[in-house]
Amino acid sequence: MINVTRMNDTSYTLNAELIEMIEETPDTVITLVSGKKFIVKETREQIIRLVEEYKRHIFIR
């Protein structure tokens, strides 16, 4: 799970395992495997780093 921020500054937790695509249009849009889309303040690179940290955390356990 990763924490991301909506454009109105509220944060929420997103299941990183369900991310299918991340694009910048110029806003960052995360598309899940279900087709649901989320627009967030974080950049594509920040999202990738968050997912990498999450996966590292679950594999170290």
CORPE-V449419 format. One record per pair of residues at least 12 apart in sequence whose C-alpha atoms are under 7 Angstrom apart, sorted by the first residue. I is the first residue (numbers start at 1). J is the second residue. If there is no record, write none. Layout:
# CORPE-V449419
i=<I/I>
j=<J/J>
This chain:
# CORPE-V449419
i=<1/1/1/1/1/2/2/2/2/2/2/4/4/5/5/5/6/6/6/7/7/16/18/18/19/19/19/20/20/22/23/24/27/28/28/28/28/28>
j=<13/14/15/16/54/14/15/16/50/51/54/40/42/40/41/42/39/40/41/40/41/51/32/33/31/32/33/32/33/44/44/44/39/40/41/42/43/44>
